[in-house]
Amino acid sequence: MLNIICKHACKDCYALRVCALQAIEEQEGSIYIDTEKCIGCGSCKTACVAFGYKALEDKTTEWLMGAT
């Protein structure tokens, strides 16, 4: 399942590049997390200020993994 997490206003998505499982993808100008691939490691939150402080601030590991 793909969950939108960012409207991607950046020139380049750092979170997309650091995801070891390639669970983050860009489609039609937005950034999505594939909850079936994501293990909730948080590397995307470390790489991108928007992910860490806005897009994922209320998201739990369970949400990222598609459990909720």
PDB file of N, CA, C, O and CB in Angstrom:
ATOM      1  N   MET A   1       0.837  -1.172   0.000  1.00  0.00           N
ATOM      2  CA  MET A   1       0.000   0.000   0.000  1.00  0.00           C
ATOM      3  C   MET A   1       0.887   1.241   0.000  1.00  0.00           C
ATOM      4  O   MET A   1       1.854   1.310   0.758  1.00  0.00           O
ATOM      5  CB  MET A   1      -0.955  -0.006   1.211  1.00  0.00           C
ATOM      6  N   LEU A   2       0.569   2.212  -0.836  1.00  0.00           N
ATOM      7  CA  LEU A   2       1.320   3.454  -0.896  1.00  0.00           C
ATOM      8  C   LEU A   2       0.611   4.520  -0.070  1.00  0.00           C
ATOM      9  O   LEU A   2      -0.580   4.768  -0.256  1.00  0.00           O
ATOM     10  CB  LEU A   2       1.495   3.920  -2.357  1.00  0.00           C
ATOM     11  N   ASN A   3       1.347   5.146   0.841  1.00  0.00           N
ATOM     12  CA  ASN A   3       0.831   6.255   1.635  1.00  0.00           C
ATOM     13  C   ASN A   3       1.589   7.501   1.259  1.00  0.00           C
ATOM     14  O   ASN A   3       2.820   7.515   1.289  1.00  0.00           O
ATOM     15  CB  ASN A   3       0.946   5.973   3.154  1.00  0.00           C
ATOM     16  N   ILE A   4       0.862   8.564   0.900  1.00  0.00           N
ATOM     17  CA  ILE A   4       1.526   9.821   0.553  1.00  0.00           C
ATOM     18  C   ILE A   4       2.048  10.471   1.830  1.00  0.00           C
ATOM     19  O   ILE A   4       1.350  10.524   2.843  1.00  0.00           O
ATOM     20  CB  ILE A   4       0.555  10.783  -0.206  1.00  0.00           C
ATOM     21  N   ILE A   5       3.281  10.964   1.767  1.00  0.00           N
ATOM     22  CA  ILE A   5       3.831  11.603   2.951  1.00  0.00           C
ATOM     23  C   ILE A   5       4.388  12.987   2.672  1.00  0.00           C
ATOM     24  O   ILE A   5       4.690  13.719   3.615  1.00  0.00           O
ATOM     25  CB  ILE A   5       4.900  10.745   3.538  1.00  0.00           C
ATOM     26  N   CYS A   6       4.534  13.369   1.417  1.00  0.00           N
ATOM     27  CA  CYS A   6       5.138  14.656   1.112  1.00  0.00           C
ATOM     28  C   CYS A   6       4.673  15.114  -0.262  1.00  0.00           C
ATOM     29  O   CYS A   6       4.577  14.322  -1.200  1.00  0.00           O
ATOM     30  CB  CYS A   6       6.682  14.573   1.172  1.00  0.00           C
ATOM     31  N   LYS A   7       4.386  16.411  -0.365  1.00  0.00           N
ATOM     32  CA  LYS A   7       3.995  16.978  -1.661  1.00  0.00           C
ATOM     33  C   LYS A   7       5.209  17.382  -2.494  1.00  0.00           C
ATOM     34  O   LYS A   7       5.054  18.051  -3.516  1.00  0.00           O
ATOM     35  CB  LYS A   7       3.087  18.188  -1.454  1.00  0.00           C
ATOM     36  N   HIS A   8       6.382  16.998  -2.088  1.00  0.00           N
ATOM     37  CA  HIS A   8       7.655  17.139  -2.791  1.00  0.00           C
ATOM     38  C   HIS A   8       7.847  18.494  -3.461  1.00  0.00           C
ATOM     39  O   HIS A   8       7.707  18.628  -4.677  1.00  0.00           O
ATOM     40  CB  HIS A   8       7.774  16.067  -3.819  1.00  0.00           C
ATOM     41  N   ALA A   9       8.165  19.487  -2.654  1.00  0.00           N
ATOM     42  CA  ALA A   9       8.479  20.808  -3.164  1.00  0.00           C
ATOM     43  C   ALA A   9       9.993  20.995  -3.320  1.00  0.00           C
ATOM     44  O   ALA A   9      10.450  22.060  -3.735  1.00  0.00           O
ATOM     45  CB  ALA A   9       7.904  21.877  -2.238  1.00  0.00           C
ATOM     46  N   CYS A  10      10.751  19.974  -2.991  1.00  0.00           N
ATOM     47  CA  CYS A  10      12.222  20.057  -3.049  1.00  0.00           C
ATOM     48  C   CYS A  10      12.732  19.776  -4.462  1.00  0.00           C
ATOM     49  O   CYS A  10      12.043  19.174  -5.286  1.00  0.00           O
ATOM     50  CB  CYS A  10      12.860  19.063  -2.053  1.00  0.00           C
ATOM     51  N   LYS A  11      13.957  20.230  -4.713  1.00  0.00           N
ATOM     52  CA  LYS A  11      14.595  19.945  -6.001  1.00  0.00           C
ATOM     53  C   LYS A  11      14.969  18.471  -6.102  1.00  0.00           C
ATOM     54  O   LYS A  11      14.898  17.875  -7.176  1.00  0.00           O
ATOM     55  CB  LYS A  11      15.845  20.824  -6.192  1.00  0.00           C
ATOM     56  N   ASP A  12      15.370  17.886  -4.963  1.00  0.00           N
ATOM     57  CA  ASP A  12      15.770  16.486  -4.920  1.00  0.00           C
ATOM     58  C   ASP A  12      15.317  15.901  -3.586  1.00  0.00           C
ATOM     59  O   ASP A  12      15.429  16.562  -2.553  1.00  0.00           O
ATOM     60  CB  ASP A  12      17.316  16.329  -5.112  1.00  0.00           C
ATOM     61  N   CYS A  13      14.815  14.689  -3.594  1.00  0.00           N
ATOM     62  CA  CYS A  13      14.330  14.044  -2.376  1.00  0.00           C
ATOM     63  C   CYS A  13      15.448  13.214  -1.746  1.00  0.00           C
ATOM     64  O   CYS A  13      15.777  12.132  -2.232  1.00  0.00           O
ATOM     65  CB  CYS A  13      13.098  13.156  -2.678  1.00  0.00           C
ATOM     66  N   TYR A  14      16.025  13.730  -0.663  1.00  0.00           N
ATOM     67  CA  TYR A  14      17.106  13.016   0.013  1.00  0.00           C
ATOM     68  C   TYR A  14      16.614  11.712   0.647  1.00  0.00           C
ATOM     69  O   TYR A  14      17.332  10.712   0.661  1.00  0.00           O
ATOM     70  CB  TYR A  14      17.735  13.907   1.080  1.00  0.00           C
ATOM     71  N   ALA A  15      15.401  11.731   1.163  1.00  0.00           N
ATOM     72  CA  ALA A  15      14.855  10.536   1.806  1.00  0.00           C
ATOM     73  C   ALA A  15      14.742   9.380   0.818  1.00  0.00           C
ATOM     74  O   ALA A  15      14.982   8.227   1.175  1.00  0.00           O
ATOM     75  CB  ALA A  15      13.486  10.839   2.416  1.00  0.00           C
ATOM     76  N   LEU A  16      14.383   9.685  -0.407  1.00  0.00           N
ATOM     77  CA  LEU A  16      14.255   8.662  -1.436  1.00  0.00           C
ATOM     78  C   LEU A  16      15.597   7.974  -1.668  1.00  0.00           C
ATOM     79  O   LEU A  16      15.656   6.760  -1.862  1.00  0.00           O
ATOM     80  CB  LEU A  16      13.731   9.275  -2.746  1.00  0.00           C
ATOM     81  N   ARG A  17      16.676   8.761  -1.647  1.00  0.00           N
ATOM     82  CA  ARG A  17      18.005   8.207  -1.912  1.00  0.00           C
ATOM     83  C   ARG A  17      18.560   7.385  -0.760  1.00  0.00           C
ATOM     84  O   ARG A  17      19.365   6.484  -0.994  1.00  0.00           O
ATOM     85  CB  ARG A  17      18.958   9.315  -2.228  1.00  0.00           C
ATOM     86  N   VAL A  18      18.155   7.664   0.486  1.00  0.00           N
ATOM     87  CA  VAL A  18      18.742   6.948   1.628  1.00  0.00           C
ATOM     88  C   VAL A  18      17.979   5.688   2.021  1.00  0.00           C
ATOM     89  O   VAL A  18      18.465   4.912   2.845  1.00  0.00           O
ATOM     90  CB  VAL A  18      18.812   7.865   2.813  1.00  0.00           C
ATOM     91  N   CYS A  19      16.831   5.474   1.467  1.00  0.00           N
ATOM     92  CA  CYS A  19      16.033   4.300   1.843  1.00  0.00           C
ATOM     93  C   CYS A  19      16.659   3.028   1.268  1.00  0.00           C
ATOM     94  O   CYS A  19      16.641   2.802   0.058  1.00  0.00           O
ATOM     95  CB  CYS A  19      14.570   4.452   1.347  1.00  0.00           C
ATOM     96  N   ALA A  20      17.210   2.209   2.155  1.00  0.00           N
ATOM     97  CA  ALA A  20      17.903   0.986   1.739  1.00  0.00           C
ATOM     98  C   ALA A  20      16.961  -0.034   1.112  1.00  0.00           C
ATOM     99  O   ALA A  20      17.389  -0.865   0.310  1.00  0.00           O
ATOM    100  CB  ALA A  20      18.605   0.360   2.925  1.00  0.00           C
ATOM    101  N   LEU A  21      15.694   0.022   1.467  1.00  0.00           N
ATOM    102  CA  LEU A  21      14.726  -0.944   0.953  1.00  0.00           C
ATOM    103  C   LEU A  21      13.942  -0.420  -0.241  1.00  0.00           C
ATOM    104  O   LEU A  21      13.055  -1.102  -0.753  1.00  0.00           O
ATOM    105  CB  LEU A  21      13.770  -1.338   2.042  1.00  0.00           C
ATOM    106  N   GLN A  22      14.267   0.787  -0.682  1.00  0.00           N
ATOM    107  CA  GLN A  22      13.573   1.431  -1.795  1.00  0.00           C
ATOM    108  C   GLN A  22      12.060   1.457  -1.575  1.00  0.00           C
ATOM    109  O   GLN A  22      11.272   1.194  -2.483  1.00  0.00           O
ATOM    110  CB  GLN A  22      13.897   0.712  -3.104  1.00  0.00           C
ATOM    111  N   ALA A  23      11.684   1.782  -0.343  1.00  0.00           N
ATOM    112  CA  ALA A  23      10.270   1.853   0.016  1.00  0.00           C
ATOM    113  C   ALA A  23       9.678   3.224  -0.280  1.00  0.00           C
ATOM    114  O   ALA A  23       8.465   3.411  -0.181  1.00  0.00           O
ATOM    115  CB  ALA A  23      10.085   1.521   1.486  1.00  0.00           C
ATOM    116  N   ILE A  24      10.522   4.182  -0.644  1.00  0.00           N
ATOM    117  CA  ILE A  24      10.060   5.534  -0.945  1.00  0.00           C
ATOM    118  C   ILE A  24      10.137   5.738  -2.445  1.00  0.00           C
ATOM    119  O   ILE A  24      11.133   5.396  -3.082  1.00  0.00           O
ATOM    120  CB  ILE A  24      10.902   6.610  -0.191  1.00  0.00           C
ATOM    121  N   GLU A  25       9.070   6.300  -3.003  1.00  0.00           N
ATOM    122  CA  GLU A  25       9.062   6.564  -4.434  1.00  0.00           C
ATOM    123  C   GLU A  25       8.342   7.859  -4.743  1.00  0.00           C
ATOM    124  O   GLU A  25       7.519   8.340  -3.964  1.00  0.00           O
ATOM    125  CB  GLU A  25       8.414   5.414  -5.184  1.00  0.00           C
ATOM    126  N   GLU A  26       8.667   8.406  -5.887  1.00  0.00           N
ATOM    127  CA  GLU A  26       8.046   9.643  -6.336  1.00  0.00           C
ATOM    128  C   GLU A  26       7.078   9.326  -7.468  1.00  0.00           C
ATOM    129  O   GLU A  26       7.419   8.620  -8.417  1.00  0.00           O
ATOM    130  CB  GLU A  26       9.115  10.675  -6.791  1.00  0.00           C
ATOM    131  N   GLN A  27       5.864   9.861  -7.351  1.00  0.00           N
ATOM    132  CA  GLN A  27       4.852   9.693  -8.395  1.00  0.00           C
ATOM    133  C   GLN A  27       4.066  10.987  -8.506  1.00  0.00           C
ATOM    134  O   GLN A  27       3.566  11.498  -7.504  1.00  0.00           O
ATOM    135  CB  GLN A  27       3.904   8.487  -8.088  1.00  0.00           C
ATOM    136  N   GLU A  28       3.954  11.506  -9.683  1.00  0.00           N
ATOM    137  CA  GLU A  28       3.137  12.673  -9.972  1.00  0.00           C
ATOM    138  C   GLU A  28       3.400  13.829  -9.015  1.00  0.00           C
ATOM    139  O   GLU A  28       2.462  14.483  -8.560  1.00  0.00           O
ATOM    140  CB  GLU A  28       1.686  12.299  -9.923  1.00  0.00           C
ATOM    141  N   GLY A  29       4.664  14.086  -8.709  1.00  0.00           N
ATOM    142  CA  GLY A  29       5.027  15.225  -7.891  1.00  0.00           C
ATOM    143  C   GLY A  29       4.869  15.046  -6.396  1.00  0.00           C
ATOM    144  O   GLY A  29       5.023  16.013  -5.651  1.00  0.00           O
ATOM    145  N   SER A  30       4.571  13.859  -5.934  1.00  0.00           N
ATOM    146  CA  SER A  30       4.450  13.590  -4.497  1.00  0.00           C
ATOM    147  C   SER A  30       5.347  12.415  -4.128  1.00  0.00           C
ATOM    148  O   SER A  30       5.710  11.598  -4.974  1.00  0.00           O
ATOM    149  CB  SER A  30       2.970  13.295  -4.105  1.00  0.00           C
ATOM    150  N   ILE A  31       5.695  12.350  -2.849  1.00  0.00           N
ATOM    151  CA  ILE A  31       6.534  11.274  -2.345  1.00  0.00           C
ATOM    152  C   ILE A  31       5.664  10.311  -1.544  1.00  0.00           C
ATOM    153  O   ILE A  31       4.865  10.726  -0.704  1.00  0.00           O
ATOM    154  CB  ILE A  31       7.699  11.830  -1.476  1.00  0.00           C
ATOM    155  N   TYR A  32       5.831   9.036  -1.813  1.00  0.00           N
ATOM    156  CA  TYR A  32       5.036   7.986  -1.179  1.00  0.00           C
ATOM    157  C   TYR A  32       5.941   6.984  -0.473  1.00  0.00           C
ATOM    158  O   TYR A  32       7.080   6.758  -0.883  1.00  0.00           O
ATOM    159  CB  TYR A  32       4.156   7.269  -2.218  1.00  0.00           C
ATOM    160  N   ILE A  33       5.417   6.391   0.591  1.00  0.00           N
ATOM    161  CA  ILE A  33       6.080   5.261   1.239  1.00  0.00           C
ATOM    162  C   ILE A  33       5.272   4.019   0.933  1.00  0.00           C
ATOM    163  O   ILE A  33       4.055   4.002   1.122  1.00  0.00           O
ATOM    164  CB  ILE A  33       6.224   5.478   2.784  1.00  0.00           C
ATOM    165  N   ASP A  34       5.934   2.989   0.464  1.00  0.00           N
ATOM    166  CA  ASP A  34       5.313   1.689   0.244  1.00  0.00           C
ATOM    167  C   ASP A  34       5.329   0.974   1.588  1.00  0.00           C
ATOM    168  O   ASP A  34       6.375   0.504   2.034  1.00  0.00           O
ATOM    169  CB  ASP A  34       6.062   0.852  -0.878  1.00  0.00           C
ATOM    170  N   THR A  35       4.178   0.893   2.229  1.00  0.00           N
ATOM    171  CA  THR A  35       4.103   0.348   3.584  1.00  0.00           C
ATOM    172  C   THR A  35       4.401  -1.150   3.635  1.00  0.00           C
ATOM    173  O   THR A  35       4.658  -1.694   4.709  1.00  0.00           O
ATOM    174  CB  THR A  35       2.733   0.611   4.166  1.00  0.00           C
ATOM    175  N   GLU A  36       4.369  -1.808   2.498  1.00  0.00           N
ATOM    176  CA  GLU A  36       4.705  -3.230   2.481  1.00  0.00           C
ATOM    177  C   GLU A  36       6.218  -3.448   2.497  1.00  0.00           C
ATOM    178  O   GLU A  36       6.687  -4.518   2.884  1.00  0.00           O
ATOM    179  CB  GLU A  36       4.093  -3.903   1.251  1.00  0.00           C
ATOM    180  N   LYS A  37       6.982  -2.438   2.079  1.00  0.00           N
ATOM    181  CA  LYS A  37       8.436  -2.538   2.075  1.00  0.00           C
ATOM    182  C   LYS A  37       9.074  -1.886   3.303  1.00  0.00           C
ATOM    183  O   LYS A  37      10.120  -2.338   3.768  1.00  0.00           O
ATOM    184  CB  LYS A  37       8.987  -1.905   0.819  1.00  0.00           C
ATOM    185  N   CYS A  38       8.459  -0.838   3.826  1.00  0.00           N
ATOM    186  CA  CYS A  38       9.032  -0.045   4.907  1.00  0.00           C
ATOM    187  C   CYS A  38       9.127  -0.852   6.199  1.00  0.00           C
ATOM    188  O   CYS A  38       8.193  -1.554   6.586  1.00  0.00           O
ATOM    189  CB  CYS A  38       8.201   1.213   5.136  1.00  0.00           C
ATOM    190  N   ILE A  39      10.291  -0.730   6.858  1.00  0.00           N
ATOM    191  CA  ILE A  39      10.486  -1.418   8.143  1.00  0.00           C
ATOM    192  C   ILE A  39      10.522  -0.419   9.297  1.00  0.00           C
ATOM    193  O   ILE A  39      10.751  -0.809  10.442  1.00  0.00           O
ATOM    194  CB  ILE A  39      11.787  -2.245   8.120  1.00  0.00           C
ATOM    195  N   GLY A  40      10.300   0.864   9.009  1.00  0.00           N
ATOM    196  CA  GLY A  40      10.249   1.881  10.049  1.00  0.00           C
ATOM    197  C   GLY A  40      11.585   2.239  10.655  1.00  0.00           C
ATOM    198  O   GLY A  40      11.636   2.627  11.822  1.00  0.00           O
ATOM    199  N   CYS A  41      12.677   2.122   9.905  1.00  0.00           N
ATOM    200  CA  CYS A  41      14.024   2.372  10.441  1.00  0.00           C
ATOM    201  C   CYS A  41      14.270   3.839  10.757  1.00  0.00           C
ATOM    202  O   CYS A  41      15.077   4.148  11.633  1.00  0.00           O
ATOM    203  CB  CYS A  41      15.067   1.892   9.458  1.00  0.00           C
ATOM    204  N   GLY A  42      13.594   4.747  10.064  1.00  0.00           N
ATOM    205  CA  GLY A  42      13.732   6.169  10.327  1.00  0.00           C
ATOM    206  C   GLY A  42      14.838   6.868   9.562  1.00  0.00           C
ATOM    207  O   GLY A  42      15.076   8.053   9.794  1.00  0.00           O
ATOM    208  N   SER A  43      15.522   6.183   8.661  1.00  0.00           N
ATOM    209  CA  SER A  43      16.596   6.850   7.911  1.00  0.00           C
ATOM    210  C   SER A  43      16.050   8.011   7.081  1.00  0.00           C
ATOM    211  O   SER A  43      16.755   9.001   6.884  1.00  0.00           O
ATOM    212  CB  SER A  43      17.317   5.843   6.994  1.00  0.00           C
ATOM    213  N   CYS A  44      14.829   7.917   6.597  1.00  0.00           N
ATOM    214  CA  CYS A  44      14.221   9.002   5.827  1.00  0.00           C
ATOM    215  C   CYS A  44      14.007  10.235   6.699  1.00  0.00           C
ATOM    216  O   CYS A  44      14.174  11.364   6.238  1.00  0.00           O
ATOM    217  CB  CYS A  44      12.887   8.548   5.219  1.00  0.00           C
ATOM    218  N   LYS A  45      13.641  10.019   7.951  1.00  0.00           N
ATOM    219  CA  LYS A  45      13.434  11.129   8.878  1.00  0.00           C
ATOM    220  C   LYS A  45      14.747  11.848   9.163  1.00  0.00           C
ATOM    221  O   LYS A  45      14.757  13.061   9.371  1.00  0.00           O
ATOM    222  CB  LYS A  45      12.810  10.626  10.188  1.00  0.00           C
ATOM    223  N   THR A  46      15.845  11.116   9.172  1.00  0.00           N
ATOM    224  CA  THR A  46      17.159  11.695   9.412  1.00  0.00           C
ATOM    225  C   THR A  46      17.638  12.474   8.189  1.00  0.00           C
ATOM    226  O   THR A  46      18.281  13.514   8.334  1.00  0.00           O
ATOM    227  CB  THR A  46      18.168  10.599   9.773  1.00  0.00           C
ATOM    228  N   ALA A  47      17.339  11.995   7.010  1.00  0.00           N
ATOM    229  CA  ALA A  47      17.838  12.591   5.772  1.00  0.00           C
ATOM    230  C   ALA A  47      17.077  13.840   5.327  1.00  0.00           C
ATOM    231  O   ALA A  47      17.636  14.687   4.630  1.00  0.00           O
ATOM    232  CB  ALA A  47      17.785  11.576   4.682  1.00  0.00           C
ATOM    233  N   CYS A  48      15.833  13.960   5.715  1.00  0.00           N
ATOM    234  CA  CYS A  48      14.996  15.040   5.191  1.00  0.00           C
ATOM    235  C   CYS A  48      14.313  15.795   6.327  1.00  0.00           C
ATOM    236  O   CYS A  48      13.612  15.204   7.148  1.00  0.00           O
ATOM    237  CB  CYS A  48      13.943  14.483   4.217  1.00  0.00           C
ATOM    238  N   VAL A  49      14.526  17.100   6.361  1.00  0.00           N
ATOM    239  CA  VAL A  49      13.919  17.932   7.394  1.00  0.00           C
ATOM    240  C   VAL A  49      12.392  17.859   7.324  1.00  0.00           C
ATOM    241  O   VAL A  49      11.732  17.758   8.358  1.00  0.00           O
ATOM    242  CB  VAL A  49      14.390  19.389   7.253  1.00  0.00           C
ATOM    243  N   ALA A  50      11.830  17.908   6.123  1.00  0.00           N
ATOM    244  CA  ALA A  50      10.379  17.857   5.981  1.00  0.00           C
ATOM    245  C   ALA A  50       9.817  16.540   6.498  1.00  0.00           C
ATOM    246  O   ALA A  50       8.771  16.533   7.147  1.00  0.00           O
ATOM    247  CB  ALA A  50       9.982  18.058   4.524  1.00  0.00           C
ATOM    248  N   PHE A  51      10.487  15.426   6.223  1.00  0.00           N
ATOM    249  CA  PHE A  51      10.029  14.132   6.724  1.00  0.00           C
ATOM    250  C   PHE A  51      10.101  14.102   8.246  1.00  0.00           C
ATOM    251  O   PHE A  51       9.152  13.687   8.912  1.00  0.00           O
ATOM    252  CB  PHE A  51      10.869  12.985   6.123  1.00  0.00           C
ATOM    253  N   GLY A  52      11.211  14.536   8.781  1.00  0.00           N
ATOM    254  CA  GLY A  52      11.445  14.457  10.210  1.00  0.00           C
ATOM    255  C   GLY A  52      10.564  15.374  11.032  1.00  0.00           C
ATOM    256  O   GLY A  52      10.137  15.001  12.124  1.00  0.00           O
ATOM    257  N   TYR A  53      10.283  16.566  10.529  1.00  0.00           N
ATOM    258  CA  TYR A  53       9.564  17.545  11.329  1.00  0.00           C
ATOM    259  C   TYR A  53       8.121  17.768  10.917  1.00  0.00           C
ATOM    260  O   TYR A  53       7.336  18.272  11.720  1.00  0.00           O
ATOM    261  CB  TYR A  53      10.274  18.825  11.275  1.00  0.00           C
ATOM    262  N   LYS A  54       7.747  17.421   9.721  1.00  0.00           N
ATOM    263  CA  LYS A  54       6.380  17.670   9.278  1.00  0.00           C
ATOM    264  C   LYS A  54       5.663  16.401   8.842  1.00  0.00           C
ATOM    265  O   LYS A  54       4.713  15.967   9.492  1.00  0.00           O
ATOM    266  CB  LYS A  54       6.383  18.660   8.149  1.00  0.00           C
ATOM    267  N   ALA A  55       6.108  15.817   7.761  1.00  0.00           N
ATOM    268  CA  ALA A  55       5.376  14.732   7.125  1.00  0.00           C
ATOM    269  C   ALA A  55       5.199  13.519   8.029  1.00  0.00           C
ATOM    270  O   ALA A  55       4.142  12.890   8.011  1.00  0.00           O
ATOM    271  CB  ALA A  55       6.076  14.320   5.871  1.00  0.00           C
ATOM    272  N   LEU A  56       6.215  13.180   8.819  1.00  0.00           N
ATOM    273  CA  LEU A  56       6.143  11.961   9.621  1.00  0.00           C
ATOM    274  C   LEU A  56       6.006  12.210  11.117  1.00  0.00           C
ATOM    275  O   LEU A  56       6.130  11.273  11.907  1.00  0.00           O
ATOM    276  CB  LEU A  56       7.356  11.136   9.376  1.00  0.00           C
ATOM    277  N   GLU A  57       5.753  13.459  11.527  1.00  0.00           N
ATOM    278  CA  GLU A  57       5.739  13.755  12.950  1.00  0.00           C
ATOM    279  C   GLU A  57       4.673  12.972  13.722  1.00  0.00           C
ATOM    280  O   GLU A  57       4.883  12.650  14.892  1.00  0.00           O
ATOM    281  CB  GLU A  57       5.524  15.223  13.150  1.00  0.00           C
ATOM    282  N   ASP A  58       3.560  12.667  13.107  1.00  0.00           N
ATOM    283  CA  ASP A  58       2.503  11.936  13.809  1.00  0.00           C
ATOM    284  C   ASP A  58       2.387  10.485  13.337  1.00  0.00           C
ATOM    285  O   ASP A  58       1.448   9.782  13.709  1.00  0.00           O
ATOM    286  CB  ASP A  58       1.173  12.642  13.618  1.00  0.00           C
ATOM    287  N   LYS A  59       3.341  10.042  12.520  1.00  0.00           N
ATOM    288  CA  LYS A  59       3.292   8.679  11.988  1.00  0.00           C
ATOM    289  C   LYS A  59       4.091   7.730  12.875  1.00  0.00           C
ATOM    290  O   LYS A  59       5.224   8.032  13.251  1.00  0.00           O
ATOM    291  CB  LYS A  59       3.829   8.640  10.545  1.00  0.00           C
ATOM    292  N   THR A  60       3.522   6.625  13.196  1.00  0.00           N
ATOM    293  CA  THR A  60       4.195   5.624  14.017  1.00  0.00           C
ATOM    294  C   THR A  60       4.842   4.579  13.119  1.00  0.00           C
ATOM    295  O   THR A  60       4.565   4.524  11.921  1.00  0.00           O
ATOM    296  CB  THR A  60       3.205   4.960  15.002  1.00  0.00           C
ATOM    297  N   THR A  61       5.684   3.769  13.687  1.00  0.00           N
ATOM    298  CA  THR A  61       6.283   2.683  12.938  1.00  0.00           C
ATOM    299  C   THR A  61       5.198   1.775  12.380  1.00  0.00           C
ATOM    300  O   THR A  61       5.309   1.284  11.257  1.00  0.00           O
ATOM    301  CB  THR A  61       7.255   1.889  13.817  1.00  0.00           C
ATOM    302  N   GLU A  62       4.154   1.551  13.162  1.00  0.00           N
ATOM    303  CA  GLU A  62       3.050   0.699  12.703  1.00  0.00           C
ATOM    304  C   GLU A  62       2.365   1.301  11.475  1.00  0.00           C
ATOM    305  O   GLU A  62       1.997   0.578  10.549  1.00  0.00           O
ATOM    306  CB  GLU A  62       2.022   0.496  13.833  1.00  0.00           C
ATOM    307  N   TRP A  63       2.195   2.632  11.468  1.00  0.00           N
ATOM    308  CA  TRP A  63       1.584   3.297  10.305  1.00  0.00           C
ATOM    309  C   TRP A  63       2.457   3.113   9.086  1.00  0.00           C
ATOM    310  O   TRP A  63       1.970   2.779   8.006  1.00  0.00           O
ATOM    311  CB  TRP A  63       1.362   4.799  10.576  1.00  0.00           C
ATOM    312  N   LEU A  64       3.771   3.334   9.262  1.00  0.00           N
ATOM    313  CA  LEU A  64       4.687   3.207   8.129  1.00  0.00           C
ATOM    314  C   LEU A  64       4.665   1.798   7.557  1.00  0.00           C
ATOM    315  O   LEU A  64       4.800   1.610   6.348  1.00  0.00           O
ATOM    316  CB  LEU A  64       6.106   3.577   8.547  1.00  0.00           C
ATOM    317  N   MET A  65       4.496   0.814   8.423  1.00  0.00           N
ATOM    318  CA  MET A  65       4.507  -0.571   7.980  1.00  0.00           C
ATOM    319  C   MET A  65       3.127  -1.032   7.527  1.00  0.00           C
ATOM    320  O   MET A  65       2.957  -2.198   7.169  1.00  0.00           O
ATOM    321  CB  MET A  65       5.014  -1.468   9.090  1.00  0.00           C
ATOM    322  N   GLY A  66       2.137  -0.141   7.536  1.00  0.00           N
ATOM    323  CA  GLY A  66       0.807  -0.453   7.034  1.00  0.00           C
ATOM    324  C   GLY A  66      -0.085  -1.190   8.017  1.00  0.00           C
ATOM    325  O   GLY A  66      -1.120  -1.735   7.632  1.00  0.00           O
ATOM    326  N   ALA A  67       0.309  -1.210   9.291  1.00  0.00           N
ATOM    327  CA  ALA A  67      -0.459  -1.956  10.291  1.00  0.00           C
ATOM    328  C   ALA A  67      -1.673  -1.177  10.783  1.00  0.00           C
ATOM    329  O   ALA A  67      -2.580  -1.758  11.379  1.00  0.00           O
ATOM    330  CB  ALA A  67       0.429  -2.315  11.469  1.00  0.00           C
ATOM    331  N   THR A  68      -1.702   0.134  10.541  1.00  0.00           N
ATOM    332  CA  THR A  68      -2.850   0.922  10.995  1.00  0.00           C
ATOM    333  C   THR A  68      -3.477   1.682   9.869  1.00  0.00           C
ATOM    334  O   THR A  68      -4.457   2.397  10.077  1.00  0.00           O
ATOM    335  CB  THR A  68      -2.445   1.878  12.083  1.00  0.00           C
TER     336      THR A  68
END
